[in-house]
Amino acid sequence: MKTTPRIAIVGAGPAGLTCARVLQIHGIEATVYDADASVDARDPGGTLDLHADSGQIALEDAGLMDAFTELARPEGQANSRLDQHGAVLDSFVPDQDDIAAPEIDRGQLRAMLAAHIAPGTVRWGHKLIAASPLGEGRHRLDFAGGAHAEVDLVVGADGAWSRVRPLLSPARPQYSGVSFLDVRFEDVDRRHPGIAKLVGDGHMFANDGDGRAIIGQRNSNGHVRGYVAMRIDLDWHATAGVDLDDAASVRRFLLAEFSGWAEQMLPFVTDNDGDYVNRPVHALPAPLTWEHTPGVTLLGDAAHLMAPFGGFGANLAMLDAAELARAIAEEPTLDAAVTRYEADMLPRSGRHAVGANDALTGFFAPGAFDPADAPDHAAEHQRYQEAAAAYRRRQNPRARQQEPAPSADGTWTVTFRTPRGQQHAALVLNADATTLTGTFDGVPIEDGRVDGTEIGFTAALTSPFTMKVTFTVSIDGDTMTGKAKAPMMTLGIKGTRTAG
């Protein structure tokens, strides 16, 4: 970028701050506007796991991996799945050197990012009330209180109820059918030892198979954040006559709802420090796309608000931010930069949003827990690391040119085990140095890619039931091995080449 464009980023969350930081590293200034009075003016929420292939990539671009490592909690990757009686159904403890998805408090992440951008970059206390096109890619921003700005590019990083999104799409978040009630527990190891034991170092998910769940997550400084969750109507509190500002009223309702749960689980419902905070889960239609419009684009939840299952929201938001900033630095015009950014971001976020929303639906669907549905966290972490390495190769053309592509061409018989037994499929592939096409049981594959010695693609399975599965495999001669990620499960796969 040879000119000096006027860039406005609306929203000083992780996405907006990451974008500003990476732009400044490349010598490009931007102004960030946020409605909050300061970086710590409100409760920032719970903890985040930053994935090696997305959030951590963004932090590397921002030059902040060392600062992140000082705050991160690798032990927070631990995970357990319980039933309503407190029985452990599945658990995961990370290896000592596992840094695929360490945890960090949202507030710590936001403060760290804000501390590493130039003073005065963020205009706190600026609530956007309108964004209007002026022609030729320029826009006017009007803020509460009378302030306004005219800019060459407006970046909407302003979350679920974005005021920038209507410039690109009429889409609005839709209620998922699930609501969370936030609960907090302070000095948890001393004051709430039962909760501390159930949550451990990381996360606990408990589910009764009838639309109710309790989720606990360890935060820093002896704090646990809990979510008492229900599949329920959006206006449940009004229908039930519950005053959300009256903790006793909420508690009575929840005790009735969770009456079949074990005594050891009920402190999550009754012993919280502070008020209950109702958080209905909304998501944008997925996959969401829009026609390219000069002078405006979106990051994070403004672009692809999705259910929280899988932890992709903040990770994709930060990767969005870094990629947009990198494109602005490298492309000759703002329009070329936004076009390049959206070409990668929209399909990527669409895939993850569909998967996350399906996972939420599955978790709260009726029925007993099936161990086959449990995520394979070790395999998931390995995929994060492999995908991170492949991403870096794509960013390094010299290394990519030197690395031989696998010979994937031909017809393969693929075998994988599902909850309904072992399945076989015919896979036909045609690959060059970077792209992959073909069919899976006669249906064209999607998103085919070659990343060095690894290939990946998405396929639509129709048997034993309809689902989309993302394959990541390595090829050695006439055999392939790898993983297939489906909603709520990961399948090991093997393949043998049967024809050239």
Secondary structure, 3 states (H helix, E strand, C coil): CCCCCCEEEECCCHHHHHHHHHHHHCCCCCEEEECCCCCCCCCCCCEEECCCCCHHHHHHHCCCHHHHHHHCEHHHHCEEEEECCCCEEEEECCCCCCCCCCEEEHHHHHHHHHHCCCCCCEEECCCEEEEEEEECCEEEEEECCCCEEEECEEEECCCCCCCCHHHCCCCCCEEEEEEEEEEEECCHHHHCHHHHHHHCCCEEEEECCCCEEEEEEECCCCCEEEEEEEECCCCHHHHHCCCCCCHHHHHHHHHHHCCCCCHHHCHHHHCCCCCCEEEEEEECCCCCCCCCCCCEEECCHHHHCCCCCCCHHHHHHHHHHHHHHHHHHHCCCHHHHHHHHHHHHHHHHHHHHHHHHHHHHHHCCCCCCCHHHCCCHHHHHHHHHHHHHHHHHHHCHHHHHHCCCCCCCEEEEEEEEECCEEEEEEEEEEECCCEEEEEECCEECEEEEEECCEEEEEEEECCCCCEEEEEEEEEECCEEEEEEEECCEEEEEEEEEEEC
